Amino acid sequence: MKVTVDKGTCIGCGACEAVCPEVFRLGDDLAEVILNEIGPELEDGVRDAADSCPVGAISIEA
């Protein structure tokens, strides 16, 4: 699984970091992904973080 944050869409609310801090953090007031590859143990958290994003800035690729 690969995940990205669209910096043009992100509003820096921090919901993704709150849901899955192992993968997301706020940097320069916007969210960023801190892992290149997401292991199976974090996939549910990443999906929950994407669902929690109020502006849909998180994209997931299998």
N, C-alpha and C positions, 0 to 999 in steps of 0.2 A: 504494500500500500504506500502511495505517495500522497502527500497533502501539501497544499499551497494556500497562501493567504493573498488575496487581491488587495494590494496596498491602496489602490485607487478607490476601493469600496469600503475598506475597513474604517471604522470610526473610533477604534481604540477603547471600546467599552470594557474589555477584559473578561468577558464571559467565557471565552475559550480557555484562557489561562486558569480561570476559576474551576472549570470543569475538568481540564486535562493539563495540569502544569508540567507533566513529563514531556509534553510535545510542544506546547505553546507558551510564549511569554510576551509581555509588552516591551517593546524597544522603540525608542524615539516616538513614543505616544501611539504606536500602531503595533498590532500583533505580528509576531513572526514565529516561524516553525524552527525549533531548535534541534530536530532530528532529520537526517536525510531519508532514512528508511524507517517505516513504522512496523514493528513486529506485531504478531498476532495478539499478544497480550495487551496491546494498547489500542487495537482497532475499535473496540466498543467506545472507549473514551474519546477517540477522535471523532467518531460519528456523533456522539452526544454533543461534543463541542461544536461541530458543524451545525447541528440542529439548533443549538442555543444561540448562534450568531444572529443578531437581529437584522442584519443587512445582507446575509448570505455571502459573506466574503471568503468563506472557506470552501475549497474544492478538493475532492478526493478522487484519486485514480487507483484502480485495483492493481 
